[in-house]
Amino acid sequence: MTPPDRVGPSLVTGGAGAIGSNLVKALVARGEEVRVIDNLSSGRADRLTTSPKVTLTVADLRRPVEFQDQLRGVAQVWHIAANPDIRKGTADPSVDLENGTLATFHLLEAARRHDVPRILFSSSSVIYGQATVFPTPEEYGPLCPESQYAAGKLASEGLLSAYAHSYGMQVHIFRFANIIGPGMDHGILPDFLAKLGRTPLRLEVLGDGRQAKSYLRTEDCVGGMLLAGDRAHERVNIFNLGAADQISVRTIAEKVVAATGGRARIEYTGGDRGWTGDVPQQLLSIAKIGRLGWSPQHTSAAAIDRTIAELLRAS
């Protein structure tokens, strides 16, 4: 498939979030006009780069009337908006249905009506469930999600593929490892730092600490998405994005304790996973996107170290 005509602005859903705002900044640096849609439930307007090329519409993707006119004349949609907390979806199963699957459907319908040629979507490694092949390639199956969040991402992937084949859109699907960087207010590092803020001499760690995953810096993630968007031209393009290695929860806990003075005692709650729906082992194959010329600039450990330092400076 030849690349679609990309004359016109880009639209970024969730553009005021930690990942989305970095993507907006990168698109502006490329000279693009960017329209942002965000309901500001977890995003912040002050994250957005100050530029006349950026406009923010505060809207909820569950209510098309609030945003559909923003897709008029758009060259491409970067769909980053999502519930950022897997555990929230477990407590309330409607969260990921409404903010994931249904929000994606409403966005695709608006894109179809306005003849948007291309959609680029932030999916997740959790769609693989408990994989038995490591590093896990994009072709791995069967896909058995273990959380409502994962199910919502997989359902959204299905909708994207169906719309691509039914209505002639081009789609890019990016299956993220754990993305970390400055400004993040959820995930393992903010969680550990918040716990130490409450109990400086004790750090509770969910699970047994042997859970091990890949951690990717935000700027590496954005760079990978942009590169694949430029160089991959199939109707449906699917890529893993992660570091080439993994790091254990135990090691991360030790790094956080050391960076905060080394006084806290680490206590594990036990079990092989942190919570219901947690995938204890994750390492993605990045060979496919590597063939396009991308590689992360940080190992998982280097990404963790840099982000800990940034979060502490900001606290």
Secondary structure, 3 states (H helix, E strand, C coil): CCCCCCCCCEEEECCCCHHHHHHHHHHHHCCCCEEEEECCCCCCHHHCCCCCCEEEEECCCCCHHHCHHHHCCCCEEEECCCCCCHHHHHHCCHHHHHHHHHHHHHHHHHHHHCCCCEEEEEEEHHHHCCCCCCCECCCCCCCCCCCHHHHHHHHHHHHHHHHHHHHCCEEEEEEECEEECCCCCCCHHHHHHHHHHHCCCEEEECECCCCEECEEEHHHHHHHHHHHHHHCCCCEEEEEECCCCCEEHHHHHHHHHHHCCCCCEEEECECCCCCCCCCCECCECCHHHHCCCCCCCCCHHHHHHHHHHHHHHHC
